[in-house]
Amino acid sequence: MNETTELPKPLTELPETKKEITEEKKPEYITYDDFAKIQLRIALVKNAERVEGADKLLKLTLSLGSEERTVCAGIAQHYTPDYLIGKKVVLVANLAPRKLRGIESQGMILATSPEDDSKIIFVTPENSEAQEGWKVR
């Protein structure tokens, strides 16, 4: 009973599974000085409503403690207005205002999603003690 089992030979090349593997795009880097210009703040959603005639947009009223901002967010297919009220989010506070469907959006909320955008998840403060208007560092 002295049988020897032959082990499979190691692959010298990986088998081709697709015609071409898609190359990842090289990142477009910004400098540390550019990044330092971005003002991230904790904001509390005070009000949320659908934007008439827009399937994806919600109009949010955000409190930064000492001021309120209006922000339009393309999240209506993922969140109901009622769900958002009272949530803390991270706001890009110094983004140039932009009109969307006639509403001046005064910032952008940070969120993450898979490549297919099948869901959107807000970037939120881990600690509930984070106050409206606090800087995110």
N, C-alpha and C positions, 0 to 999 in steps of 0.2 A: 504494500500500500504506500508506495512512494511516488504518488502521482504529483506532477508539477503542473500548476495552472499558469498558463501564459497570460500575463497582464496586458491590457490594451496598450498600444503604442501611443506616446504623447502626440498631440496634434502639433504640427509645425506651423499650420495656418488655421485660423478660425474658419469654419464653413460659412459660406456666404448665405445670409438669410434674406437679404433684400438686394436689389440691384445696386443701390448706393445707400450708404448710411448718411443721413442728412447731417451736414456740418453745422455745428452750433455757431451762431453769430458771435463774433468777438464783442465783448462789452465796450460801450462807449464810456470811457472813464471821465469823471469830473475831478477837479482838484479838491483838496481839503478846504481851501478857501471858498470854493463854490458851495460845498456841503454846509459850511458854517453859516452861510447866508439863509439857509432854510430854517424857518421858525416853526417848530412843532409845539402844539399846545393841547392840553386836555380840555375837552369841551363836553358839555352836557346837552343832550337833545331835549329841548323844551317843547317843541312842537314838530309835527311831521304831517305832510299832506301830499296827495297826488297832484301832479301837474296836469291840468286839463289838456287833452289832446296828445299826451305823451305816454306811451306804454311803459317806458323804463324809468322815467324821472320822478323823484320825490323832492319836494321842497322842504328843507329842514331849517328850523330856527335853533341856533346853538348858543348856549351861554358860555362865555369865557370868564365869568365872574364879574369883571368890570364893564363888559360890553356884550352885545348880542350880534350874531352874524347870521346871514341867510346863505345857505349852501344848497345847490342842486346836486343830487347824486343819482346816478343811473343804477338804482338798486331796487326799483319797484317790483321786479319780478322775483326778488329774493326775500324781501321784508315788507311787512305791512306797516303803515304809519303808527298804529297803536303799539306795536311791539317795540319800536325805536324810542318812544318817549321815556325819558328817564335813564337812558343808556349813556355811558361815558365813552367817548371816542377820541381818537387823535386827529387833530386838524392841522393841515398845512396853512398856517395863519397869514403868511406874507405872500401868498400866490396872488398875482395880479387878478383883479375882478374880471369876470367874463359873463356875458349875457347868454343865457340858455332859455329858449322859449319865452323871451321877453323878461326873464327874471335875472337880476344881477347876482351871480354866485360869487361869494366872497371867501373862497378857500376851497380846500379839497379834503375829504376824509380819507385816511389811510385804511386800506383793506387788502386782503390777499385772496387769491383764487387759484384753482388748478388751471392748467393750460387751456382746457375747453370752456372755461368760465361757467361751469355747471353750478357753481355756488360761489358766493362772496361772503367772506368772513372779515369783520372789522378787526383792526389792530386796536386793542383796548388796554388800558392800564391793568396790570395784574393786581395791584393793591387798591382796594376800594377807598383808601384814604387819600388818593390823588385828587386834588381839588381843581375845580374849573379854573382855567387860565394858567395853570402851572406849566412850566417848560418841560418838554421831553428832551432828555439828553442821551 
